Amino acid sequence: MDDSGSRDPDRDRSTDPSVVDWFGLGGIIVREEDVDELEARVLEFRARWPNPGAPLHSWEIRARKHGFAWLRTTSKVKQARFLGELTDLMCSLPIVVHASVVDRPGYNRRYMTEYGPRRWSLCRTAFKIAVERAAKFAASRDSRLRVYVEQSDRPNEARLRGYFNSLRSDGPPFNKETSSVYAPLGAAELAKTLLEFRVKTKGSVAMQVADLALWPICKGRYHPENQSLIALTSSGLLLDAHCNAENGLLGIKYSCFD
């Protein structure tokens, strides 16, 4: 799991409706036996392009900075080929793309009056929804789930670890009446399914793939013409593609979007 945007509900509270402002947590679900294949494909791709040691970081690629500054000085044809091959790579990997994304202005409109400064940090909402839905997917495959998050700072890492542990001990924290329609897993099921929580650095290849997958999921909710989102969707990689009325699975969660 990677994050995108600020988890602080009060940060940059713009009144301009054209400003897109989200917090998202998510990335990829991958079987343990497929991790080596995933890493080999990504490293083979990186070896064909300049600065192969630079981590695949979505923002650096889009901004053409740091490890991908070479994109600013190469031809448009080569830029397009790199981005096209990167999209093809992502769509070929043995992954399921999943996230929970909260619209910050919508969140404040919904909860500011009732809860004010007691509103939850956005990561609390996003993490618990994303992990519970991923756990339900894993359980449907008779599997258990290891949760890896990208290294940040110790307070935030401790906060996420606390969310993970509380899911295992207490289950989802949401109102039981209003959340019953989603049929979330209970504490006993989550304790059985959630195996462990760990932190990974940006050097982790799988974490780089999570970073690349998360941004179009967040951005594409505001701009559905986003080509990366379209490619991931048409390739059947979104968790949504595995959900139906019979299995009760739920896909990517978008919260507080009007």
Secondary structure, DSSP 8 states (H G I E B T S, - for coil): -EEES-S-TTTT----TT---EEEEEEEE--GGGHHHHHHHHHHHHHTSSSTTS---HHHHHHT-GGGGGGGTS-HHHHHHHHHHHHHHHHHSS-EEEEEEEEHHHHHHHHHHHHGGG---HHHHHHHHHHHHHHHHHHHTT--EEEEEE---HHHHHHHHHHHHHHHHH---S-HHHHGGG----HHHHHHHEEEEEEE-TT-HHHHHHHHHHHHHHHHHH-TT-HHHHHHHHTT-BGGGG--TTT-----EEES--
